[in-house]
C-alpha cells in the first residue's frame, strides 16, 4: 500500500470528520441548509482558484480538455451538490454520529461497484479491512449513543452514501489527468453555482441571518472540511485507488464522534 496515499486519505477523513460538528454549530448561529451549502462552496471555490493560480497552473488550465472540464464541473454541480444537500438536510433531523454511520455504508458500495466494473480485485486483505472498519464504526457510533432514528433523515443519509459512491468512482477516472487542486477548484465551482441557484429558488439563501460566529463556522467548513479535505482526498485517491481510499476514510466518523 502507498504510505503517502494512506496518510493523505487519513488526513482527508479527519478534516471531513469535523464537518458535521461545524454544521451543527453553524445551524445554531443562524445558518439554513441553503445558506450553509452556498457559502461553503463559494468560499471554497475562491480559495481553490487562488491556490491554483498562485501555483502557476494557468497554462495547465488552458491545456485541459473541454470534456475533463465539463466532468469536473458536473462532479460538483450534480454529484457533490446532491450529496452535500442530502447530508446537511439529514443533519437537521438526526444526530451527527448516526448520520456518519449511515453515510459510511459507502465504502462497501464503492468496493462492490469497483469489483463489478472490473476496476479492482477485492482480495482477502481489503475484504478483511472493510469488514473490520465497518464493524468498528458500528461499535463506535453505538457506544456514543446515536439518538432516535428519523425515517426521512435516515433515507437522506443513505441517499448521500449512494451519491458519494458514484462521485468517487467517477472521480477515479479523471483524477490522474489533472492536478488535485485544479480538479477540486472545478468541483467546488460547479457545486457553488448549482447550490446557490437552488437555495435562492427555495428561499433558503439567507446569509443576512448569520451571526458573526455563524460566518466563522462556515469559514471553518470551507477551509478545513472542504479545501483541505477534498485536496487530500483526491491526492490520496490517485495513489491508492477507490476501494482503499474509501476504507481509510472511515476515520471520519471516529473524529466526528470524538
C-alpha angles and dihedrals in degrees: 000000000000105000095204091047089051092052092046092052092047090050090050091050091051092050091048089047091068091055099087091048093050089046094053091048091049091051088055090054100052106284122140120202090256095048092047094051097042095046093042095056096037091055092043093050091051091049093048094050090048090053092046094050092043088054092057096247097139092108091048091052092052090050095054118115114248090234092057091047090051092049091049093051091045091050088060101033095048111012106036094033092053093044093049091045092054092044098052093040088054090047089063090058108035139036118277094239093051090049089053090054092051094045092049093066082088097087090062090046092049093047093050093046094046091053093045091051091049094241097120142012117234102223126185094266094054093043091052091047091051093049094046094046093048093045092047091048091054091051093048094050093043090051091051093056109245100205130223121339114242109198096216092044090050092049091051091049092052090045089055089053093053093047092047091051090055090047092054094048093049091045091053089063095055106029093087093057099061140024115277092240092053092049090046091052091052093046094050092045091054092046093047092051097049095040094048092051093043094047092049092050091050093047090243097117103097110143090159089072092063120106121219088261089050091057088050093054091048090051088053089051091051098045103035107024097035116024097034096034098048095042092052092045096053091045091051094043091057090055104040107023132238101292097049092041090053093049092049090049089068086088085080098078090047089056091046093051093046 
